[in-house]
Structure formats: structure tokens, C-alpha cells
């Protein structure tokens, strides 16, 4: 019998995962989750202030007030690491944040899938050719939600 994979899906911290204010990537993730064969072992992480989450498997990653002196991305990643520590996830899926991948790859030993929903050339961590080559060499799988996004990456 094949073991179900335990998956941690991490949304951009600015992506709202609620019924009342859901954004495009959050809706895509929720729809994908609903049809996943790994549904019971898939948890979605993000930062959302309201509680009307799109699905019951959502785990909120707390963030303090934003300060110009500290990186919200690093705080978000560090808090995510604390939440998954000891949970034995097989895969970490990262949506639309190549910079998050670069940081997490140095901190946790997991398989990574990076999803691109938007133009890779406009995102920190995949703007340059060398950054994209680095992603190709280090991410276990890259998924593009459109042919246009894929073409922009290459």
C-alpha cells in the first residue's frame, strides 16, 4: 500500500485565505486541495486576520506588527518552521514566493515544490537568469499554473 504524503502548503503571507477576502492563489490552493488524494495529510499555512477560512486544514502563521527594520518574509518563514517542527512533512509546497524557497531550503531538509501563479521575472528570487537557474537546480519540482508563466520563466 502506498503511503499518503504529508504536505505543508505555504501561501504568501499577504495572500488572504478566507471566504470573505480570498485572493487568486488562495482560491487555486483551496480548489486543488479539495481534489487531492492526500487531503487528510495536507495543511495550508498562511497569515490571515479573520477566521472564515476557506478550508478546515488551514493553520495561521502569526506575524507581529510590520517594522521597517525587520524582514516580514524572514519572520514568516521562521514562524512557519516553528509550526512544522516535529510534524514530519514529506513535502513543502511554496506558492509564488521563490525567496521563501531560498530561505527555507537552508533551514529544513524536505522536498520542495514551487508554484508560480504570476510573472516569475517580477518576483524576488527569480528576477535574474542566474536566480532561475538556481531554482531549476535546487527545487524538486516547479509547477506553472499557466503556459504564459512558464514561458516567462524560461
Protein Blocks (a to p, Z undefined) as FASTA:
>chain_A
ZZdddddddddfklccbfklpcfklmmmmmmmmmpcklmmcccddddfbfcdfbfkbccd
ddddddfkbcfklmmmmmmmmmmgonlpabdcdehilklmmmmmmmpccddddddfbdfk
lpghilpmklmmmmmmmpmbdcdfbfklmmmmZZ
